Amino acid sequence: MDVILSIADEFVFNKIYPEHLKPDDVLRQTISLFFMLTIGGSFLYLGGAYANYVFIFDKTLLKHSKILPHQISKEITCSMSALPIMSILTIPFFLAELQGYTLLYDDFSERSVGYTIWSVMCFMFWNDFLIYWIHRGLHSKLLYKPLHKEHHRWLVPTPFASHAFHPVDGWAQSLPYHMFTFMMPLNKWIYIGAFVIVNFWTISIHDGNYHVPGFLKSIINGAAHHTDHHLYFNYNYGQYFTLWDRIGGSFRNPSPYEGNGPYDDLKNKAL
């Protein structure tokens, strides 16, 4: 984030901040990060969800009986209300990076190729493991109603449901990404890249596109698996893979793969 902030300082912020607020001033960094995260997050969400809606999402799903009236506008309103608050909650992690408290490093040449690959594998394993348990915890009696129920308003989600949740819910599920930077050296560009990619992944698992290569259907926790999570609640909590759902006893073979998913409901209704 320090590289991105320095670019933003050069082209934008240096022209608008008063001279006494220097680039390394914590207050200035906090304000800058808020606008960068909110505007950048909104761009990723709206741009990614809209592109998915236009080019991938099958609009016939909007005829499903479990689609709410004006659902897309409600999903967008919920998302855009949550993003600024999630930005505020996320700022401390990026400030820690700017102040040199994390184990992030700049240059790929600082570590071997083997280490870089290993760190990425550890990063993904850590995120997949912890997000599963955080997500499952959000379904507990204590946390579901105040935090996670908002996201389950969308029984049959659209790509715009990807970020439509309570801000603390969304922030909690992003925690593993930031926590990892205090535990193991990781390249900064991988960290930022993963932060961007997970936004598109989140959109993709809400788009109702179940076309996954056959050999990956039992491994990848894609849109088909997440569809059943929205429909049946207590299954398929995983982020990327089905591993922890299988270990935790919460795996459900997706209904779209068995011929009784949302699209099948529409086909049967038309007969």
Stockholm file with secondary structure:
# STOCKHOLM 1.0

chainA/1-271         MDVILSIADEFVFNKIYPEHLKPDDVLRQTISLFFMLTIGGSFLYLGGAYANYVFIFDKTLLKHSKILPHQISKEITCSMSALPIMSILTIPFFLAELQGYTLLYDDFSERSVGYTIWSVMCFMFWNDFLIYWIHRGLHSKLLYKPLHKEHHRWLVPTPFASHAFHPVDGWAQSLPYHMFTFMMPLNKWIYIGAFVIVNFWTISIHDGNYHVPGFLKSIINGAAHHTDHHLYFNYNYGQYFTLWDRIGGSFRNPSPYEGNGPYDDLKNKAL
#=GR chainA/1-271 SS CHHHHHHHHHHTGGGTSCTTSCTTCHHHHHHHHHHHHHHHHHHHHHHHHHHHHHHTCCGGGGGSTTSCTTHHHHHHHHHHHHHHHHHHHHHHHHHHHHTTCSCEESCGGGSCHHHHHHHHHHHHHHHHHHHHHHHHHHTSTTTIIIIIGGGGGCSSCCGGGTTCSCHHHHHHHHHHHHHGGGTSCEEHHHHHHHHHHHHHHHHHTTSCCCCCCGGGTTTBCCHHHHHHHHHHSSSCCCSSBSHHHHHHTCCCCCGGGGTCSHHHHHHHHHC
#=GC SS_cons         CHHHHHHHHHHTGGGTSCTTSCTTCHHHHHHHHHHHHHHHHHHHHHHHHHHHHHHTCCGGGGGSTTSCTTHHHHHHHHHHHHHHHHHHHHHHHHHHHHTTCSCEESCGGGSCHHHHHHHHHHHHHHHHHHHHHHHHHHTSTTTIIIIIGGGGGCSSCCGGGTTCSCHHHHHHHHHHHHHGGGTSCEEHHHHHHHHHHHHHHHHHTTSCCCCCCGGGTTTBCCHHHHHHHHHHSSSCCCSSBSHHHHHHTCCCCCGGGGTCSHHHHHHHHHC
//
